[in-house]
């Protein structure tokens, strides 16, 4: 895991990221590269979070190779940089990854998806053919929307490479020739059959086929090993800080599966602009920004106020009930009854807390919008250190830690590394 902060205003953009890489659930390593600055004339950086590898090839290797392939002039927007990288990855992975290995990986993750679906159903009760049919009808309907032409081509390509009986499914052909016992795991339909046929009706199995064809036109099954890439800085047309964030999920049958998470520019805030993003682990960062300056018992006070208000309403009803007026016929009682349901009280408390959290976050944005670039950089670094400190206090696996690397981007001077200013920030 990681912790990364991006803060931009009218003066420029500050970047901060830790250097820890997590291996499994037991080890972490220092020295990871997570910020990649582009050379002049580009005024942009790529901030990487998530899986280090994509089908065995490190993201940082692909990023540096892509940077070396860029033209000697700025692209128009941060989204143009992001699209350029996705296009490059699609070419690069096709050159270094064998199709049979990709198919094995693809089917392995499909099998795990099905296994997890069945595991979740078992946790809720008995898995009967009726339950399975209802569940896979729901899954099919969740993705049952018309595929765009590109999504349809993607789905067709996936089934051409990994579907049953296709001449392009090299894994299935190898299984037929060399390992008949592997046929059930050599195609999309075979994986579905192996998991569902012992438990479900033929109708349910067909629903699962349909679900797979719809889903694979729109998404990739490797959701656990995705990489999040933020392209932040200034394209030729960007007057203020801008960011495009993509999640790249995997590569198969000539397609890079990616999701556009966010594309936006710095927003007007007071006399300046503000851009703020946190990536990876950021629970403590957001807790500070939403609650800084409030009492540690602030939430308890809000609950107490609503409980006191509830008691006042009860007293009102008791008074009306003891009067000569029929309680349920009075507007006051009807209103009080509507106000004191547990769900209504809970919603009121949550809404009050969210409103105050947003007010505090807006104050932070207003302050950050006016800071000089050096102060903005120091702030970004200290926010990452805060996330690191939380791990130390809890004694948990230090998935955020080591040194914190900081950099700046301005429209005129481009990307520059920054020296230490607080703690072990370097």
N, C-alpha and C positions, 0 to 999 in steps of 0.2 A: 504494500500500500504506500501511500504518499500523502503529502499535504502541500498544496501550492496556492498561491494568492496572486491575483492580478488586480491592480488598482490603477486607473488612469484618470487624468483630469486635463485641464487646459494646458498644463505645463509639459505633460508627457505621460509615460506609462511606467509603472514600477512592477517588477516581477520578483517573486521569491519562491524557492522550492527547497525541500530537504534533499538529502543524498542517499536515503535508505532504499534498498531493494529487498522485498520479501520473497523468500523461497519456501513454498509450502506453508505450514502452520507452526514451524519451530525455529527457523533461522532467518536472520536478516543480514544484509551486507551493505557496507558503506561504499561510496564512490559512484553512485548511479548518476548518469546524465539525464536531466529532465527538462532543461532549458536549452534550446538550440537557436542561437542568434544568426540571422542571415547577414551577409556582408553587404556593404554599400554597392549599388545605390538603393538596395532594398531597406526598408525601415520596418522590420517584422521579426518576430520570434515564434518558434513552435514550442509549446509547453505540453509535455507528454505525461499522461497518467495511465494507470492500468497495467495490463500485461506487458512484460518486456518483449516477448516474442510474438510473432505472427507466423504460424506454420513453420516454426523453427528459425526464422530470420529475424534478427533483432530490429526493433523499430528504429533505434538510433542509427544503425547502419543504413537503413533505407532513407531516413531523413537526411543524413549527410550526403548520400548519393543524389537524392532529389535536389538538394540545395546546389550541388555542383552542376546540375543540368539546367538550372534556370537561366533565362535570357539576361542580358546586361541592362535591363531596364525594369522598373517596378511594374508589377501587374496592377490591374485597375482597382481591385478591392481585396479584402481579406478572404472573401469567399472564393475569389478567383485563385488565390494561393491554395486554399483547401481543395478545390476541384482539381487543380494541377497535381497536387500530391496524390489524390485518389487515383487519378489517371496513371501516374507514374508507378504506384504500387501494383496496379493491375498488370502492367507490363512486366515489372520486375519479378513478381511472384510467379508469373507464368514461365519465366526463364529458369527459375531455380528450384521449383517444386514439382515432384513427379505426380502425375495424375492418379496413379494407384494409391500413393500414400495419402493424398488429399481425400480420395474416396473412402479409404479406411477410417480416416479421422472423422469425416462427415458422418458416416454410418455409426461410428462409435458414439458420437454425441446425440444422434437421433435415438439410439438405443437408450442412452442415459435419460433423455427427455421422457421417453415412454416409461422407463422404470420409475422415475420420479412422480409421474402422473399416477401410476398405480399405487405407489407408496402413499401419496397424499390421500387417495381414495380409501385405502385400507385403514388409515389413521382415523377416518370419519365413520367407519363401520364396515359391514360385509360388502365385498365386491361381487355383486351378482351381474348376470348378463344384462338385466334391466338397468342397473346403475351405470354399467359401462356404456350402454347405448345412449343414455341420457347425457353422460359426460362428454362423449365424443361428438354428439350432436351439438353440444354447447361449444366445444373447441372448433368444430367446423364452422358454426355460425359466427364465431368471433372473427374469423378471417374471411367470411363469405362476403366479399365485395368485388366488384369488377376489377380485374387486373389491368393495369395500364399496358400498352404494347411492350414497353421495356420489361415490366414484371412478368408478362406472359412469356417473353423470350427467355428470361432467366429461369422460370419454372420449367419450360421445355428443355432448356440446356441441362438443368440439374437432373431431370429424369432420363435424359439421353445418356448422361454419364453414369448415373447410379440407379436407374430404374430397371425393373426386371425385364429380361429378354432383349435389351438394347444391344446392338452390335458395338456401341461405344462404351459399354460397361466392361472395362478391362478386368475389373476385380471378379465379376461374375464369370467371365470366360475362363479366368485362371482357376476359379473354384471348381468349375465343371471339369476342367482338364486335370487338375492336380489335387483337389481336396473337396470331394463331394460333401463332406460333413460341414463345410463352410458356406454352402450355398445359401442357407438361411440368413447369413450375415453379409451377403455380398450385394444386396440390393435394398432399396428403400422398402419395397413391398415385403421382401424377405424378413427384414428387421421387424416390421409391423406384425407379420404373421407369427413370428417366433414369440413375440410378447403377448399378443392378443388372442390368437386362435384357441389356445387351451382354455381361455376364460370367457370369450365373447362369441356372439353370433356372427354369421357371415355378413349380415347387414352392418354391424358395428365395425367390422374389419374394413368394409367398403367406405364407411364414413371416415375412418382413419386415413385411408388412401386419399380421399378428397381433401381432408384437412391438410395433409402433407403437401399436396400439390398447390393448394392456396397459400399456405404458410411459406413454402420455400420460394414462391415467387416474390415474396415481400420481405422475408427476414432469413437470417442465417441461424442454424442451431447452436453455434458456439458462443452462447451468450456469456459464459463464465470467463472467457479469456480475451475479452475485447480491450482495445486500447482507445483512450480518449485523447484527442489531439486538439489543442487550441491554437489557432492561427491568429495572433494578436499583433496589432501595430497599425501601420498606415499603408493602404494601397494608394495608387496615384490619385484616386478620386476621393480618398478619405481625408477630410479636414480635421476631424477629431478622432480620438482613439476608437478602434473598432476591433471586434473579435468574431471569429467563426469557429464553433466547436463541433467537431464530428466525432462520432464513435464508430470505429472500424471493427466489425465483428468477425470477419473471416473472408476467405477467398475460396471459390470453387467454380468449376466449369467456366473459367474465364471471366468470372464476375467478382468484384470486390463488394462485399455487403457492408454498407455503412448507413448510419442514421445522422441526419442533421439535427443536433441538439439545440443549437442556438446561433443566431446571427443577429448582431445588433451593434450599434455605435453608442458612444458615451451620450448620456442624456443630460439635458439642461438641469442644473441644480444650483440655485442661487445665482451668483454672478458668473459661474463657470460651468463645467461639465463634470460628470462622474461616470466611470465604468468600473464595476466591481464583479469579480468572479472568484470563487474558491473551488478547487478541484481535489478529488481524493477524499481523505478524511478531514472534515471541517466542522465536526460537531461542537468542539470547544470554541472555535472561532466564531461561529454563529451565536452560540450562547452568550459570549462576551458582548458581541455587537448588539444583541437584542436586550440584554439585561444589565449592561454596565451602568453603574450609578444608582441602581435600585437596591433596596434592602434584601439581604439573603432570605428574609421571611416574607418577601413581597407577595408571592403566590398564596401563601397562607393567609395574608391579610385580605386578599381578594375573595378567597373562599369564605372567610369569616363574615365579610360584609354581606355576601349572598345568603349565608345561613341566617344572619340577623334579619335580613329582609324577608326571608321565608317565615321566620317566627312572627314578624309583624303581620303578615298575611293570615297566619293561623289565628292570631289574636283577633283580627278583624272578623274572621268567619265565626269564631266562638261568640263574639259579641252579637253578630247578626242571628246566630242560631238561638241565642237566649232571648231574642226580642220576639215581638208578636208577628213580625213579618216572616213569611215562608222563605227560608234561606235561598233555595234554588231559584226563586222568582226574582231575585234582586240582581241587577247588573254588576254590582260590586262583588258579589259572591261568585258569579259566573266568571268574571275577570280573574279573581283570585285563584279559582280552581284551575284555570288555564295556565296560570303563571307558576304553579308549584309542582308540576310533574317533575320527576327526577331528570328526564331527558331535557326538559326546558331549562332547568337550573344548570345542568351540565353544559348545555350549549351557550348559555349566557356567560358562564365562567370562562369557557374556551374563547368566546368572541372577545371578552374583555382583555384576556391575556394577549391574544393575537394583536389586538389594536395597540396595546402598550408596547409590545415587541416591535411592531412596525414603526411606531413613533420613535423609539430609541434608534432603530436602524436608519431611519430618515435623518436623525441628528448626526449619526456617524457619516452618512453620505455628504451632508452639508459641510461638515468639518473637513473631510477628506478632499472635497472639491476645491478647497481654498489652500491646501498645503503646497509648499514648494516640492519640487521633484525629489530632493534629497530627503526631506521629511517623509514624503510618501513612500520612498524606498525603505526607510527605517521602519515605518509602520508595517509594511508588508512583511518584512523579515521577522518582526516581533510577533505578528499574528501566527506565522508558521512555528515559531519557537513556543508559542502558547500551546499549540496542539501537541508538540513534542513533550512539553512539561506535563500535560495531562497523562500521557503514557507512563512517564517516570513515577508520578504520584500513585497511579493505580498499580504499578508493578507489572503491567502487561507487556506482551511482546513488543519491542520497540520498532513498530512498523513505520513510525515517523521519528526521525532523529538525525544524528550525526551533524554535519555542518549544514548551514542554510546558505544556498547560493542566491545572489541578488543581481539584478540587472535593470537597466532602463532602456526605453525606446523613445526617441523624439522624432518628429517628422523631418527635422533638418539634419540631425546628426546620426540617426539610425540607432542600431543596437550597440550597447556598451555594458560591459561588466562593471560592478560596483564593489568597492572595498568595504571591509567590516565597519560597522558602526555600533552594534550592540552585541553583548554576549559572545557566542561563538559563531556569529554571522560573518561570513567571509565574502 
